[in-house]
Amino acid sequence: MIENQGSDKQKIVTIFDDIYNLEDCSAYFRAMDHAGFRTAHHAVAGFRKTRDALARLRGLEAVNVMDFASGYGIAAALMRHDMTLDDVLGRYRDTWFDQASAAKVIAADAKWYGSHRRRDMKDSFAGLDIADRALSYGCDVGIFDAAFAEDLQANAASESLQRWLAECDLIVECGSVAHMLPGALARVLDAAKRHPWVITAPIRGNDTAEAIEVMQSRGMVVEVLDVPPFRHRRFADADEQARAIANARARDHETDGLESEGYFHAQLYLARPRDEAGTVVNWL
Ligand SMILES: C[S@@+](CC[C@H](N)C(=O)[O-])C[C@H]1O[C@@H](n2cnc3c(N)ncnc32)[C@H](O)[C@@H]1O
């Protein structure tokens, strides 16, 4: 486990990197369950509404969605299927998963997701992450139609990723890393020819100016959506809480009753092209 990609200066979030790239997702979701992980629940409610508003505005029957830093694909999974975060977290509490091989988990999960696919859903989902095994899991169980194991913070996008991004309509991100990867965000947006909307769920204190500048400099209006800050996960320890409170306060966030209660809190940022940045009051 490392912290904030090893940067001493910028320690905010404990990164569970030892479980980000396993052959199946069960250890990851058990750890998230244990950590009181809630972001995907709140964020995906906003992602679904954003997707519907975008489809309405552009007259799209199907939307091409990129799950940025997707890991095993919880954002795409909850958008594509009739299920909740609690369904996913609850599933891996079953002791069957203690001994099951990755192949067995993948087969069982493929069946499970297959039986929960939203009937009206024609959207296409892709995962982008550096975690190649997590992405393979997401493809094998039917969460993703395509996946790209690439580090756009370090390298240009492959041709196949550029082709996919050229037709991307919506970028979603719910693990609070997009704002820490401004270089990757810039490469994604530069390859995207349809001017996708971007909705992210950064932890308060993690909402960096650099990522926001990347979006604004490409003609996007970036807004913090008017939904109350929501729980991301429980703090691992008192040090993490103290750092989180200091970081949130440094960005002028009021932390009493929020981070003071023992949880990271996140919020939703929406970025849209200037000519589409109308009011969100009626659809959120
Ligand atoms: C906190 S996890 C969130 C995963 C997923 N969105 C979720 O909510 O379960 C952060 C993810 O960022 C990924 N990541 C880290 N650096 C990355 C990079 N340069 N490009 C893409 N993904 C990256 C990690 O592999 C990990 O899957």
The ligand as an ORCA input file, in Angstrom:
! r2SCAN-3c Opt
* xyz 0 1
  C      -8.985      4.423     -5.956
  S      -8.839      3.327     -7.333
  C     -10.421      3.545     -8.040
  C     -10.819      2.468     -8.970
  C     -12.303      2.538     -9.379
  N     -12.606      3.766    -10.066
  C     -13.182      2.355     -8.161
  O     -13.819      3.325     -7.719
  O     -13.248      1.220     -7.658
  C      -7.754      4.235     -8.361
  C      -7.442      3.609     -9.711
  O      -6.579      4.484    -10.426
  C      -5.737      3.683    -11.196
  N      -4.597      4.486    -11.680
  C      -3.515      4.919    -10.983
  N      -2.692      5.605    -11.807
  C      -3.286      5.610    -13.029
  C      -2.925      6.153    -14.306
  N      -1.794      6.820    -14.485
  N      -3.773      5.958    -15.343
  C      -4.933      5.272    -15.171
  N      -5.313      4.736    -14.003
  C      -4.497      4.898    -12.945
  C      -5.372      2.543    -10.270
  O      -4.817      1.437    -10.972
  C      -6.728      2.258     -9.635
  O      -7.452      1.293    -10.373
*
